Amino acid sequence: MTTNPSAPRITGLFLVLAALFITLLITSNVTAVKIIQVGGRILPAAIILFPITYILGDVLTEVYGFRFARRVIWLGFLCNAVAVGGFWAGGMLPAASFWTNQEAYDAILGYTPRLLIASFAGYMVGELSNSIILSRLKLVTQGRWLWMRTIGSTIIGQGVDSAVFITAAFAGTPAGANLIELLLTQWTVKVLYEVAATPLTYAVITYVKRYEGIDTFDNHVSFNPLAFLR
């Protein structure tokens, strides 16, 4: 197994992981419009899927390095923007006279500009923070204590994600009265999700490293979030 940062390449398994990441991201944004109540706490239905994008982000960063993870994060942003654009265009087209579901379509797929900007901003800041911190911690710990690195990066990444999204989406609105509660609830649930999934994360990372024959350390990599083509 090599630790050469130039060793990673685009393989079939990498494409599968990237496709899963992007699919989960887009699906989460659609399911997020449904609000659920669990144990008296209010959460978006996306809570069952979105944290998995952070787990996959950990796998991509740990195995292939930050450069490859950064590309997938930006690709996810682009694909999500295309999906949103498609939903908007579909909603603008004139409905057939017998089709009576326009309101339902708009309720599920008609994003308001404020929520859309909040979602995009939270995603980018959170995912990039998670990946950068995991990469840096791997160098500091010399590849040890994977559980500490994945959980630690998730605490920061999910915390930033939740703070940016909830503040941008709900500050100054009626829901904003419970801003701190909303933020802490989402943050706590997402972190606990990562902790519970740690054995699975270990298993997937171990398998992918062995399959690909690489274990990347980002010794000479730019952590500039905008340098996604490097």
BELLIN-V434494 format. One record per backbone hydrogen bond with DSSP energy under -0.5 kcal/mol. NH is the residue of the N-H (numbers start at 1). CO is the residue of the C=O. E is the energy in kcal/mol with one decimal. If there is no record, write none. Layout:
BEGIN
nh = {NH,NH}
co = {CO,CO}
e = {E,E}
END
This chain:
BEGIN
nh = {2,7,11,15,16,17,18,19,20,21,22,23,24,25,26,27,28,29,30,31,32,33,34,35,36,38,41,43,45,45,47,48,49,50,52,53,53,54,54,55,56,57,58,59,60,61,62,63,64,65,65,69,70,71,72,73,74,75,76,77,78,79,80,81,82,83,84,85,86,87,88,89,90,91,92,93,99,100,105,106,107,108,109,110,111,116,117,118,119,120,121,122,123,124,125,126,127,128,129,130,131,132,133,134,135,136,137,138,139,140,141,142,143,144,149,150,151,152,153,154,155,156,157,158,159,159,160,161,162,163,164,165,166,167,168,169,170,171,173,176,176,177,178,179,182,183,184,185,186,187,188,189,190,191,192,193,194,195,196,197,198,201,202,203,204,205,206,207,208,209,210,211,212,213,214,215,216,217,219,221,225,227,228,230}
co = {213,4,9,11,12,13,14,15,16,17,18,19,20,21,22,23,24,25,26,27,28,30,31,33,43,41,38,36,31,34,44,45,46,46,49,49,50,50,51,51,52,53,54,55,56,57,58,59,60,60,61,65,66,67,68,69,70,71,72,73,74,75,76,77,78,79,80,81,82,83,84,85,86,87,88,89,96,98,101,102,103,104,105,106,109,112,113,114,115,116,117,118,119,120,121,122,123,124,125,126,127,128,129,130,131,132,133,134,135,136,137,139,138,141,145,146,147,148,149,150,151,152,153,154,154,155,156,157,158,159,160,161,162,163,164,165,166,167,170,170,173,174,175,176,178,179,180,181,182,183,184,185,186,187,188,189,190,191,192,193,195,197,198,199,200,201,202,203,204,205,206,207,208,209,209,2,63,3,217,218,223,224,226,227}
e = {-1.8,-2.1,-0.7,-2.2,-1.8,-2.4,-2.5,-2.5,-2.3,-2.2,-2.3,-2.5,-2.6,-1.9,-2.4,-2.5,-2.3,-1.8,-1.4,-2.6,-1.6,-1.2,-1.7,-0.5,-3.5,-2.5,-1.9,-2.6,-0.6,-2.9,-2.0,-1.6,-1.6,-3.0,-1.7,-0.6,-1.7,-0.7,-0.6,-1.4,-2.7,-2.1,-2.1,-2.0,-2.7,-2.4,-2.9,-2.3,-1.9,-0.9,-0.9,-2.0,-3.2,-1.5,-1.8,-2.4,-2.3,-2.5,-2.6,-1.9,-2.4,-2.8,-2.4,-2.1,-2.2,-2.4,-2.6,-2.5,-2.3,-2.6,-2.5,-2.5,-2.5,-1.9,-1.5,-1.2,-1.5,-0.6,-2.4,-2.7,-2.3,-1.8,-3.0,-1.6,-1.3,-2.4,-2.5,-2.3,-2.5,-2.5,-2.6,-2.5,-2.3,-2.4,-2.3,-2.3,-2.7,-2.1,-2.0,-2.4,-2.3,-2.7,-2.5,-2.1,-2.3,-2.5,-2.8,-1.8,-1.3,-2.4,-2.8,-0.6,-2.2,-1.2,-1.9,-2.8,-2.1,-2.3,-2.2,-1.6,-2.4,-1.6,-3.1,-3.0,-0.6,-1.2,-2.7,-2.5,-2.8,-2.4,-2.7,-2.7,-2.5,-1.8,-2.4,-2.6,-2.4,-1.7,-2.2,-0.5,-1.1,-1.3,-1.5,-1.8,-2.9,-2.6,-2.9,-2.5,-2.2,-2.6,-2.7,-2.4,-2.4,-2.3,-2.6,-2.0,-1.9,-2.4,-2.7,-1.8,-1.3,-2.7,-2.7,-2.1,-2.6,-2.6,-2.6,-2.2,-2.8,-2.5,-2.0,-2.7,-2.8,-2.1,-0.9,-2.4,-1.4,-0.8,-1.8,-0.7,-0.5,-1.6,-1.5,-1.1}
END
